[in-house]
């Protein structure tokens, strides 16, 4: 029976060895056949139709074939179907005399190979066969795919894709890259002590079959961690676990007996014979678990390469989580930024050749800025202030100069100003976050300024009333210290304001009236008004002055009495007039009494006279 190794030579019959083989043996003392058959690379001889004439033992191992199964078969049959056209094209070129290098994948193992087709020529230069040498580049291709996958994940993260999309890409990439039947990515929730399935990549029919069996979606399922489960051992032990016990793996996804009983049926659906769980570690912290199922045997090598990728994937996950935190933080900042009551504007100062501020750009503004100025964000961002508000160059104070000083020299300043182009008052705080840039925080204080102006006018009006009133107007605080002494008080009591301000009002009262005055003060601080008190107060000459006094409480901002206001007038003349009036009334009453008495006496005399006449018979 002919051996496949007999086809190794260049075509000479009998010896099975070419002249080249003999020369190699003669010159180098090396048997060419033994060299080829001991090579770790797959070496084949093909006929011009691409059928295998010879394959060394390494090739047999790669393709999991026996000698009798390989002889006479096309080399394309040992590769994945999608590479048939690549192999056919390479064969045609080799038959025409070219050496061709291409990549293909074994249909038996899914391994990647770099294959070289070299034409074998006879002594006349005619191509009589093809020498095929295939080098296993699976690790290199996997490394390339790993890099590409990580780059794709990184691009997704930088583009702002969500974690669910990132995990889906990782799971799908791992399954394709390493040839697993299923890959699941679980994230750990340490507080709830459970894992959530964030991504699941498997054959669609397998996934649908599992979901139909258990009655819920695999994606988003929360896996409890309990003692004895595979996932518990992975998380708690911080180590990979490989097993052929598929039912144990499936039972590890639930702690409920009714679901654990379905493990056998689930195993038939997945058809997996091996399973593996690998911790995703960020330092000593377990972030999650990558789980995979495979119909072929898994080894520590699988665990190591998956763990290596998992560690890099964790970096991407942490980065995405960081971006997510930044996004949430930015949304909160934007919400705060847009809803803050103060107007906000970020600017860049513009200078001339001598580094003097001449203008500034609008870089960012918030909603309150638009409200306070009437300027719209879309109309001003990126524009110069002199273009947006030409009148700014004539403003007082010089805003460009003030802002430029802060932007170039640092520090901060605050000021109020009336901006003529907008006919509004603003209170502005300006600071520089970095050289050449500045931030303005401001509020529209036009209403406040108008109120202040009204208050000032009202105060001036009240002061005018107080100062021009003929009555004495005096205010005191809660401790009876004088806080206001009007011109009328100066005229009435003879003391100048600067002589009495801050003094206790008791100095004006005679000692016998001080206790009574303190009682009035208590009533005032209780919120009462004491009206039309007639009392006496010393003037600057220590002469008693008769006054009529009304005391009312002074109310503070909290609506509580904080002192008193007293209005008094000199009633000495009134009291003198009243005295004279009383004297006149007394005199009148006296004369009236005399008159009435005389009239009564006359009536009595008339009555007596009448009686006498009657007695006399007149």
C-alpha positions in Angstrom: 0.0 0.0 0.0 1.3 3.4 -0.9 2.2 5.7 2.0 1.4 9.4 1.9 5.0 10.1 2.8 6.1 8.6 -0.5 4.8 11.7 -2.2 7.4 14.0 -0.5 10.0 13.8 -3.2 10.2 15.8 -6.3 8.8 13.0 -8.5 11.6 10.4 -9.0 10.3 6.9 -8.7 11.6 4.3 -6.4 13.6 6.3 -3.9 10.9 8.8 -3.0 13.7 11.4 -2.6 14.6 14.2 -5.0 18.1 15.2 -6.0 17.7 18.2 -3.7 16.9 15.8 -0.9 20.1 13.8 -1.6 22.2 16.9 -1.7 20.8 18.1 1.6 21.6 14.7 3.1 25.0 14.5 1.6 26.1 18.0 2.4 24.4 18.5 5.8 24.2 15.0 7.0 20.5 15.6 7.7 17.7 13.4 6.3 15.3 15.7 4.6 12.3 13.5 5.2 13.1 13.3 9.0 13.5 17.1 9.1 10.1 17.6 7.5 8.3 15.1 9.5 9.7 16.5 12.8 8.8 20.1 11.9 6.2 21.7 14.1 4.7 23.5 11.1 2.2 21.9 8.7 4.1 20.9 5.5 2.2 19.5 2.6 2.9 18.6 -1.0 0.0 19.3 -3.4 -0.5 18.3 -7.0 -1.5 20.9 -9.5 -5.2 20.5 -8.8 -4.5 21.3 -5.1 -5.0 17.8 -3.8 -2.8 16.5 -1.0 0.0 14.2 -2.0 1.9 14.4 1.4 1.2 15.9 4.9 3.6 15.7 7.8 2.5 14.7 11.3 2.2 18.3 12.5 -0.3 18.9 9.8 -2.2 15.8 10.7 -2.4 17.1 14.3 -3.6 20.5 13.2 -6.4 19.2 11.1 -7.2 16.2 13.3 -6.9 13.9 10.3 -5.6 10.4 9.7 -3.3 9.5 6.7 -6.0 7.6 4.8 -8.5 10.5 5.3 -6.1 13.2 3.9 -4.6 11.6 0.8 -6.2 12.9 -2.4 -8.3 15.6 -0.7 -8.2 19.2 -1.7 -6.4 21.4 0.8 -9.4 23.8 0.6 -11.5 21.1 2.3 -9.4 21.4 5.5 -10.0 25.2 5.8 -13.2 27.1 6.6 -15.5 27.4 3.6 -15.1 31.2 3.4 -11.4 30.8 2.5 -12.0 28.5 -0.5 -11.7 31.3 -3.0 -8.5 32.6 -1.3 -6.9 29.2 -1.6 -8.1 28.7 -5.2 -6.5 32.1 -6.2 -3.3 31.2 -4.4 -3.1 27.8 -6.2 -3.5 29.4 -9.6 -0.7 31.8 -8.9 1.6 29.0 -7.6 0.9 26.9 -10.6 2.0 29.8 -12.8 5.3 29.9 -11.0 4.6 32.5 -8.2 5.3 32.1 -4.5 2.1 33.1 -2.7 1.6 33.9 1.0 -2.0 34.1 2.4 -3.9 33.6 5.6 -6.6 30.9 6.3 -8.3 29.1 9.1 -8.5 25.4 9.9 -12.0 24.0 9.8 -11.1 21.5 12.6 -9.7 23.8 15.3 -10.6 27.2 14.0 -6.9 28.0 14.2 -5.3 30.7 12.1 -2.4 29.9 9.7 -0.1 31.8 7.5 0.4 29.6 4.4 3.0 29.8 1.8 2.5 28.1 -1.6 5.9 27.5 -3.3 5.9 26.0 -6.8 8.0 22.8 -7.2 9.8 22.7 -10.5 11.5 20.0 -12.4 14.9 20.3 -14.1 13.3 22.1 -17.0 11.6 24.7 -14.8 8.2 23.2 -15.2 5.9 23.4 -12.2 5.1 19.8 -11.2 3.6 20.4 -7.7 3.1 22.8 -4.8 4.9 22.9 -1.5 2.6 24.2 1.2 4.0 25.3 4.5 1.6 26.6 7.1 2.6 28.4 10.3 0.1 28.6 13.2 -0.5 32.3 13.8 -3.5 31.9 16.0 -2.0 33.6 19.0 -0.8 36.5 16.8 -4.2 36.9 15.2 -5.9 36.6 18.6 -3.6 39.3 19.9 -4.4 41.5 16.9 -8.1 40.8 17.4 -7.7 41.5 21.1 -6.1 44.9 20.3 -8.7 45.7 17.7 -11.5 44.8 20.1 -10.0 46.9 22.8 -9.5 49.8 20.4 -13.2 49.4 19.3 -14.3 49.4 22.9 -12.2 52.4 23.6 -13.6 54.2 20.6 -17.1 53.4 21.9 -16.3 54.7 25.3 -14.8 57.9 23.9 -17.9 58.4 21.7 -20.1 58.2 24.8 -21.7 54.8 24.1 -23.5 53.3 27.1 -22.1 50.4 29.2 -24.7 48.0 27.7 -23.3 48.6 24.2 -19.7 48.3 25.4 -20.4 45.0 27.2 -22.3 43.6 24.2 -19.3 44.4 22.0 -16.9 42.8 24.5 -19.0 39.6 24.8 -19.4 39.2 21.0 -15.8 39.9 20.4 -14.6 37.4 23.0 -16.9 34.7 21.6 -15.6 35.3 18.0 -12.0 35.7 19.0 -11.6 32.6 21.1 -14.2 30.4 19.4 -16.4 29.9 22.5 -20.1 28.9 22.1 -21.3 31.4 24.6 -20.0 34.4 26.6 -21.7 36.2 29.4 -20.4 39.3 31.2 -21.7 39.8 34.7 -21.2 42.9 36.9 -21.0 42.6 40.6 -23.2 44.5 43.0 -21.4 44.0 46.3 -24.2 45.6 48.4 -26.8 43.2 47.1 -24.3 40.3 46.8 -25.4 39.4 43.3 -24.3 39.6 39.7 -26.2 41.1 36.9 -25.9 39.7 33.3 -25.0 42.8 31.3 -24.2 41.1 28.0 -24.8 37.6 26.6 -23.5 36.4 23.3 -24.5 32.9 22.0 -26.2 31.2 19.1 -29.6 32.9 18.7 -31.5 29.6 18.8 -29.7 28.6 22.0 -30.5 31.9 23.7 -34.2 31.7 22.7 -34.4 28.1 23.8 -33.0 28.9 27.3 -35.3 31.9 27.7 -38.3 29.8 26.7 -37.3 27.1 29.2 -36.9 29.4 32.2 -39.5 32.0 31.2 -37.5 35.2 31.4 -34.8 37.1 29.6 -31.2 36.2 30.1 -30.0 39.8 29.6 -30.5 41.8 32.8 -31.0 38.7 35.0 -29.7 39.0 38.6 -27.7 36.1 39.7 -27.6 35.4 43.5 -24.2 34.6 45.0 -24.5 31.7 47.4 -22.1 29.2 48.9 -21.5 26.3 46.7 -22.2 28.0 43.4 -19.5 28.3 40.7 -19.9 32.1 40.5 -19.6 32.4 44.3 -16.3 30.4 44.1 -15.0 32.7 41.3 -15.9 35.9 43.2 -14.9 34.9 46.7 -11.8 33.0 45.6 -10.8 35.7 43.1 -9.7 32.8 40.8 -10.8 31.1 37.6 -12.9 28.0 37.7 -13.0 25.4 34.9 -15.4 22.5 34.9 -17.1 19.9 32.8 -20.0 19.8 35.2 -22.4 21.8 33.1 -25.5 21.2 35.3 -23.5 22.6 38.2 -22.8 25.8 36.2 -26.4 26.2 35.3 -27.6 25.5 38.8 -25.2 28.3 40.0 -27.5 30.9 38.3 -30.3 30.4 40.8 -30.9 29.4 44.4 -34.5 28.3 43.7 -35.1 24.6 43.5 -37.8 24.8 40.8 -35.2 26.4 38.5 -32.3 24.2 39.5 -34.4 21.2 38.3 -34.2 22.6 34.8 -30.4 22.4 34.7 -30.3 19.2 32.8 -32.7 20.4 30.1 -30.8 23.7 29.8 -27.5 21.7 29.3 -29.1 19.9 26.4 -30.0 23.2 24.8 -26.5 24.8 25.1 -24.8 21.5 24.1 -21.7 22.9 25.9 -19.4 20.3 27.5 -17.1 22.7 29.3 -17.6 25.9 31.2 -15.4 28.5 32.8 -15.8 31.5 35.1 -13.0 34.2 35.2 -13.0 37.0 37.7 -12.6 40.6 36.3 -10.2 42.2 38.7 -9.4 45.8 39.3 -6.4 45.3 41.6 -7.8 43.1 44.4 -11.4 44.2 43.7 -13.7 41.9 41.8 -15.6 44.0 39.4 -17.4 41.2 37.7 -17.2 37.7 36.1 -16.7 36.6 32.5 -18.4 33.3 31.9 -18.1 31.1 28.8 -19.2 27.7 27.5 -17.5 25.6 24.9 -18.1 22.3 23.2 -14.3 21.7 23.2 -12.1 21.3 26.2 -11.0 24.4 28.1 -7.7 24.7 29.9 -5.7 27.0 32.1 -4.4 28.6 29.0 -7.9 29.7 28.1 -8.4 31.0 31.6 -5.1 32.9 31.5 -5.8 34.6 28.2 -9.4 35.4 29.2 -8.2 36.8 32.5 -5.6 38.9 30.7 -8.2 40.3 28.4 -10.6 40.7 31.3 -8.1 42.8 33.2 -7.8 45.2 30.2 -11.5 45.2 29.7 -11.9 46.2 33.3 -9.8 49.3 32.6 -12.2 50.1 29.8 -15.2 49.5 32.0 -13.8 51.7 34.8 -13.1 54.3 32.2 -16.6 54.1 31.0 -17.9 54.3 34.5 -15.7 57.3 35.1 -17.1 58.9 31.9 -20.6 58.1 33.1 -19.9 59.7 36.5 -18.5 62.7 34.7 -21.6 62.8 32.4 -23.9 62.7 35.4 -21.8 65.3 37.1 -21.8 67.5 34.0 -25.6 67.2 33.7 -25.9 68.2 37.4 -23.5 71.1 36.7 -25.3 72.1 33.5 -28.6 72.0 35.4 -27.2 74.1 38.2 -25.5 76.3 35.6 -28.6 76.9 33.6 -30.9 77.3 36.6 -28.7 79.4 38.8 -30.2 82.8 39.4 -27.0 84.7 38.8 -26.0 85.4 35.3 -22.8 83.6 34.2 -20.5 84.3 31.3 -17.1 82.9 30.4 -14.9 85.1 28.3 -11.4 85.3 26.6 -9.7 88.7 26.8 -8.3 90.0 23.5 -5.2 92.3 23.6 -3.3 94.4 21.1 0.4 94.2 20.2 1.3 96.0 23.4 -0.7 93.5 25.4 -3.4 96.0 26.3 -7.0 94.7 26.6 -9.0 95.9 23.7 -11.9 93.4 23.5 -13.2 90.1 24.7 -15.0 87.0 23.3 -18.1 85.3 24.6 -17.3 81.6 25.2 -20.3 80.4 27.3 -23.3 81.9 29.0 -26.2 80.5 31.0 -30.0 81.1 30.8 -29.9 83.8 33.5 -27.4 85.7 31.3 -30.0 85.7 28.5 -32.7 86.8 30.9 -30.8 89.7 32.4 -29.3 91.0 29.1 -31.8 90.0 26.4 -28.9 88.5 24.4 -29.3 85.0 23.1 -26.6 82.4 23.4 -26.7 81.4 19.7 -26.2 85.0 18.7 -23.1 85.8 20.7 -21.0 82.7 21.4 -17.6 83.2 19.7 -18.2 86.8 19.0 -16.5 89.9 20.3 -18.3 92.1 22.8 -17.6 95.2 20.6 -19.5 93.5 17.8 -22.4 92.4 20.0 -22.6 95.6 22.1 -20.9 98.5 20.3 -21.7 100.9 23.2 -19.5 98.9 25.6 -16.5 101.0 24.7 -18.1 104.1 26.2 -19.3 102.4 29.3 -18.4 103.8 32.7 -16.6 102.2 34.3 -14.4 100.9 31.5 -15.4 97.2 31.5 -12.8 96.0 29.0 -10.1 97.6 31.2 -11.4 96.1 34.4 -12.0 92.6 32.9 -8.6 92.7 31.1 -6.8 93.5 34.3 -8.4 90.5 36.1 -7.8 88.2 33.2 -4.1 89.1 32.8 -3.1 89.7 36.4 -5.4 87.4 38.2 -7.4 88.1 41.4 -11.0 89.1 41.5 -13.1 92.2 41.9 -16.7 93.2 42.6 -18.6 96.3 41.7 -22.0 97.8 40.8 -22.6 99.8 37.7 -25.2 101.3 35.5 -24.9 99.9 31.9 -26.3 102.6 29.6 -26.7 100.3 26.5 -29.2 98.2 28.4 -30.5 100.9 30.7 -30.0 98.5 33.6 -28.1 98.3 36.9 -25.8 95.2 37.5 -23.8 93.9 40.4 -20.8 92.1 39.0 -18.2 89.7 40.4 -15.3 88.9 38.1 -12.4 86.4 38.5 -9.9 84.6 36.3 -9.8 80.8 36.2 -6.7 80.9 34.0 -4.6 83.6 32.5 -6.2 85.3 29.5 -9.7 84.2 30.5 -12.3 85.5 33.0 -15.7 84.7 34.4 -18.4 87.2 35.3 -21.1 86.4 37.8 -23.8 89.1 37.9 -27.3 89.9 38.8 -29.7 92.6 37.6 -30.1 95.0 40.5 -32.2 97.6 38.6 -35.3 97.0 40.8 -33.1 97.1 43.9 -31.6 100.3 42.8 -35.0 101.8 42.1 -36.2 100.7 45.5 -33.1 102.2 47.1 -33.7 105.4 45.3 -37.3 105.4 46.5 -36.2 104.7 50.0 -33.6 107.5 49.8 -36.2 109.9 48.6 -38.6 108.7 51.2 -35.9 109.0 53.8 -35.1 112.5 52.6 -38.8 113.4 52.8 -39.1 112.0 56.3 -35.9 113.8 57.3 -37.3 117.0 55.9 -40.5 116.5 58.0 -38.5 115.7 61.1 -36.1 118.5 60.7 -38.7 121.1 59.9 -41.3 120.0 62.4 -41.8 122.4 65.3 -42.3 119.4 67.6 -39.5 117.6 69.3 -38.9 114.2 67.7 -36.7 111.8 69.6 -36.0 108.1 69.0 -34.4 105.6 71.4 -33.3 102.0 71.2 -34.4 99.2 73.4 -32.0 100.3 76.1 -33.4 103.9 76.1 -30.3 105.3 74.4 -31.0 108.3 72.1 -30.6 107.5 68.4 -32.3 110.5 66.8 -32.6 114.1 68.1 -34.5 116.4 65.8 -34.0 120.1 65.3 -37.3 120.7 67.1 -35.8 118.8 70.1 -32.8 121.1 70.0 -35.0 124.1 70.0 -37.3 122.8 72.8 -34.7 121.4 75.2 -31.6 123.4 74.2 -29.3 120.4 73.7 -27.5 119.8 70.3 -27.9 116.4 68.7 -24.2 115.5 69.2 -24.6 116.3 72.9 -27.3 113.7 73.5 -26.9 110.9 70.9 -26.1 107.7 72.6 -27.1 108.9 76.1 -29.9 107.4 78.2 -33.0 109.5 77.9 -33.4 109.4 81.7 -31.1 112.4 82.0 -34.0 114.6 80.8 -36.5 113.5 83.5 -36.8 114.6 87.1 -35.9 111.8 89.5 -39.6 111.5 90.7 -40.6 110.7 87.0 -37.9 108.3 86.0 -39.7 105.2 87.3 -42.9 106.3 85.4 -40.8 106.8 82.3 -39.4 103.2 82.6 -42.9 101.9 82.8 -43.7 103.7 79.6 -40.7 102.1 78.0 -41.9 98.6 79.0 -45.3 99.3 77.5 -43.6 100.5 74.3 -41.4 97.3 74.0 -44.6 95.3 74.5 -45.9 96.9 71.3 -48.2 99.5 73.0 -48.6 103.2 72.2 -48.7 105.7 75.0 -50.6 108.8 74.0 -50.9 112.4 75.2 -48.8 112.2 78.4 -48.4 115.5 80.2 -45.1 115.5 82.0 -42.1 117.7 82.6 -38.6 117.4 81.2 -35.5 119.4 82.0 -34.0 121.6 79.4 -30.3 122.4 79.0 -30.7 125.1 81.7 -32.1 122.5 84.0 -35.5 124.2 83.9 -38.6 122.1 83.8 -40.5 122.3 80.6 -44.1 121.2 80.4 -44.7 118.9 77.5 -47.3 116.8 75.8 -45.7 113.4 74.9 -46.8 110.5 72.7 -44.6 107.4 72.6 -44.9 104.7 69.9 -42.8 101.5 69.3 -40.1 101.4 66.5 -40.5 98.0 64.7 -37.5 96.1 63.3 -37.3 93.9 60.2 -38.6 90.9 62.2 -41.7 92.9 63.2 -40.6 93.2 66.8 -40.4 96.4 68.9 -36.8 97.6 68.9 -37.1 101.0 70.5 -39.4 104.0 70.7 -40.2 107.2 68.9 -41.4 110.1 71.0 -43.1 113.3 69.7 -43.4 116.1 72.2 -44.4 119.8 72.2 -44.0 122.6 74.7 -47.4 123.1 76.4 -46.3 125.7 78.9 -48.3 128.4 77.2 -51.3 126.1 76.8 -51.1 125.2 80.5 -50.9 128.9 81.4 -53.9 129.6 79.2 -55.7 126.7 80.7 -54.9 128.1 84.2 -56.3 131.5 83.3 -59.3 129.9 81.7 -60.0 128.0 84.9 -59.6 131.2 87.0 -62.1 133.0 84.7 -64.5 130.1 85.0 -64.1 130.0 88.8 -64.8 133.8 88.9 -67.8 133.4 86.6 -69.1 130.6 88.6 -68.7 132.8 91.8 -70.6 135.7 90.3 -73.1 133.3 88.9 -73.6 132.0 92.4 -73.9 135.6 93.8 -76.5 136.5 91.1 -78.5 133.4 91.7 -78.5 134.1 95.4 -79.7 137.7 94.9 -82.5 136.5 92.6 -83.6 134.0 95.2 -83.6 136.6 97.9 -85.7 139.0 95.8 -88.1 136.2 95.2 -88.3 135.5 98.9 -88.9 139.2 99.6 -91.5 139.4 97.0 -93.2 136.4 98.4 -93.1 137.8 102.0 -94.4 141.2 100.8 -97.3 139.5 99.0 -98.1 137.6 102.2 -98.0 140.8 104.3 -100.3 142.5 101.8 -102.6 139.6 102.0 -102.7 139.7 105.7 -103.3 143.4 105.7 -106.2 142.8 103.4 -104.9 144.7 100.5 
